Amino acid sequence: MATDYDAPRKTDEESAEDSLEELKAQRAEATNPQVEVDENDVSDTVELPGADLSDESLTVRVLPKQADEFTCSKCFLVMHRSRIAKETKGKAICLECA
């Protein structure tokens, strides 16, 4: 939040009144939550956190590990060979896990 250092300063009494009013306004906003919906949004519905998506299915094309890739022996992610930090006993470890 930006602070305007050139603005006139308030007295303690004024700031106490303002902060009380701000607290009341924040409480009113917290009790009336609103979901903002973008009119230009192409999705059909608004997804709420914790929504049940068990009936949804995803289609993802999975590629097999390529010749220039390896699987990290710690995190088990497939990465490019340029990401190898060290290799011991035939097991490669990526830069993030090293």
ZAMARGU-4260 file (C-alpha; in steps of 0.2 Angstrom, whole numbers, plus 5000, padded with zeros to 4 digits):
<rodrens>
0) 5000/5000/5000 | 5007/5017/4995 | 5010/5030/5008 | 5008/5049/5004 | 5021/5057/5015
5) 5016/5075/5010 | 4998/5073/5015 | 4993/5082/5031 | 4994/5072/5047 | 4979/5067/5057
10) 4977/5069/5076 | 4976/5054/5087 | 4957/5057/5090 | 4954/5058/5071 | 4964/5043/5067
15) 4955/5033/5081 | 4938/5038/5073 | 4945/5033/5056 | 4952/5017/5061 | 4935/5012/5070
20) 4926/5017/5054 | 4938/5006/5043 | 4936/4991/5055 | 4917/4992/5053 | 4918/4994/5034
25) 4930/4979/5034 | 4918/4969/5045 | 4904/4973/5033 | 4914/4967/5018 | 4919/4951/5026
30) 4901/4946/5030 | 4895/4950/5012 | 4908/4940/5001 | 4904/4942/4983 | 4911/4932/4968
35) 4916/4943/4954 | 4911/4936/4937 | 4920/4942/4921 | 4907/4944/4908 | 4920/4940/4894
40) 4925/4924/4903 | 4923/4909/4891 | 4920/4896/4905 | 4902/4891/4908 | 4902/4891/4927
45) 4912/4898/4941 | 4923/4885/4950 | 4923/4886/4968 | 4937/4879/4979 | 4933/4862/4985
50) 4921/4858/4971 | 4918/4840/4966 | 4927/4836/4950 | 4926/4817/4951 | 4915/4816/4935
55) 4927/4826/4925 | 4940/4818/4914 | 4956/4825/4907 | 4965/4820/4891 | 4983/4821/4891
60) 4996/4815/4879 | 5010/4806/4888 | 5027/4805/4879 | 5039/4791/4884 | 5056/4797/4891
65) 5067/4803/4877 | 5085/4798/4874 | 5092/4815/4881 | 5082/4814/4897 | 5085/4805/4914
70) 5074/4802/4929 | 5081/4809/4946 | 5083/4796/4959 | 5077/4808/4973 | 5062/4817/4966
75) 5058/4805/4952 | 5055/4819/4939 | 5060/4817/4921 | 5072/4830/4916 | 5084/4835/4902
80) 5102/4828/4904 | 5109/4846/4906 | 5100/4846/4923 | 5111/4832/4930 | 5121/4838/4946
85) 5129/4821/4950 | 5128/4803/4946 | 5133/4790/4958 | 5131/4771/4956 | 5122/4773/4940
90) 5109/4785/4948 | 5107/4803/4943 | 5102/4817/4954 | 5095/4833/4947 | 5102/4851/4951
95) 5087/4855/4963 | 5089/4839/4973 | 5108/4840/4974
</rodrens>
